[in-house]
Amino acid sequence: MKITYYGHSCFKILSPEGKKIIIDPWITHPLAPKDIDLGPYDYILITHAHGDHLGDTIKLARTAVTEVVAIHEIQQYLLAQGVPKATGMNIGGSFRTNSLTFTMVPAMHSSSLPDGSYGGEACGFVITLENGESIYHAGDTGVFGDMSLIGELYQPKVALLPIGDHYVMGPKEAAKACQLIRAPIVIPMHYGTFPILTGTLEAFMGELQKYPFQPKVIPLKPGEEYHLS
């Protein structure tokens, strides 16, 4: 299984059986690598409707080969924009397909569509792969106590957590989130894209030192890969 970081909150996941998944596909941001895989993808997951997360979904979901998975309001918007295949769901539910499970979990954030209308609730995803291992993408969120339930119920091996502050958790909050989720591997995201995102990897690592649970932190630059054996 391979995780590729495309910067901001965008990740590509290649499953053990070769399914291609991309999350929050904003692939035209300022730090995006030039060699991004443009698909086709099997699945596109969208955590919320803000432009830096809905991103280039319509471009990448140009044929029915690709299925977009998002909350109901985003699904309806995308279908109206001509996206051929989109599945809507809601927080607490799971969508099972092709030996994969996509579970939509809460996130503490806002969500609005490009026209300013309501984009449904923001969410995170737990992706359970064919071999039973799971990855938690927290989406844009602040820390919240029920992250401990996500850790307890789904036991993610990898957590993809924002650390950038201002719009999402900062280093202090992200370090606490690690204690609640207790994923053994953490990949930081949503930092460094713009100056307003002041949270840094160094500050996050410093905050983690205050706690007993020490996950393995894998800092990836845009375009870098992590192979999970």
Secondary structure, 3 states (H helix, E strand, C coil): CEEEECCCCCEEEECCCCCEEEECCCCCCCCCCCCCCCCCCCEEECCCCCHHHHCCHHHHCCCCCCEEEEEHHHHHHHHHCCCCCEEEECCCCEEEECCEEEEEEECCCCCECCCCCECCCCEEEEEECCCCCEEEECCCCCCCCCHHHHHHHHCCCEEEEECCCCCCCCHHHHHHHHHHHCCCEEEEECCCCCCCCCCCHHHHHHHHCCCCCCCEECCCCCCCEEECC
